[in-house]
Amino acid sequence: MVGPLATASEPHSYDLCEQHALRLTVPKGWEVVRHEGEFAAPDRSDDELTALAEAVREAGRSDRPAPPPEPDVSSGRRGHLRVLPDPIS
């Protein structure tokens, strides 16, 4: 079924814009059922934009506690790579 964008998550479906929905093709043996009528523009919602702005604001706060430092974990093994001095010419 090809129709307007879903308002909720639908398994096994694609959310396509009108341009791409009209150009959709399927393999041989499959049938496409197209939505009759025009594709209505979705209602604008500021919820997602507000949530994004709040997340950015929260990430930029300086009064947040710093994450605990990573513990220094040493395996006791020496690495196999070495730093060599520059050769003297």
N, C-alpha and C positions, 0 to 999 in steps of 0.2 A: 504494500500500500504506500503510495507516495502522496503525502498531504502536507498540511501546515506543520511547523515545528511543534514538537511535543512540549507540553507544559511540565511534564514529569519524566523521569528517566524510564525509558522503555527498553527492555532487553531485545537484542537482535534487531535493532533499528538504527538508522542513521538520521541525524539532524542535518538537513541540507538547506541551503538558501534556495530561493525560487529559481535562480539561474541554473544552478546545478541540478535541482530536482527535475526541471524540465528536460535536461539533457541526459538523464539517467537511462542506461541501457542494462539489460540483463542477459544471462546466457541463454542459448537456445533451449527451448522446452519450458522456460519459466514464463510467467505472465505478470505483467505490471498492472496494478489497479491504481489508477490516478484519481486524485481528488478532483471532483467537479467544482468549478467555480474559481474564484480568485484566492490567492494566498493572502490572508489578512495579516497586517503587521502586528507583532505581539505588543501587548500593553507594556509601556515603559515602566520599569521598576527601579527605584533608586536604592533598593535594598542591597544589591551586590556592590554598587559603587560606594555606598556608605560603609559596608563591611570592609572593603578594600582600603578606604581612607582611614578607618579606625585601626586596621592592622599596620599600615604604614606609620601612623601616629604612635602606636604602641612600640613599634620597632625603633623609633627614633628617640624614645624617652631616655633620659640620662639617669633617672632615679631607679631604674630597674637594677636588681641585684646582679652582680657579675656571676657568670657560671663558675662552679668550682673548678680549680685547676686540675688538669689531667694528672693522674698519679704517674710517677716515674717508674715504669716497669722495665726492669733489666733482666734479661734472660741469663746473664752470666757468660754468654758466648761472645767471642770476639768476632767482629765482622771479617769477611774475607777480602774486602776492598781496602786499599791503602792510598793515602795521599802521597805522591812522589814529589820531591823538590824539583824546581826548574833545573834543567841541565845547564851546566856552565860551558860556554863555548870557548 
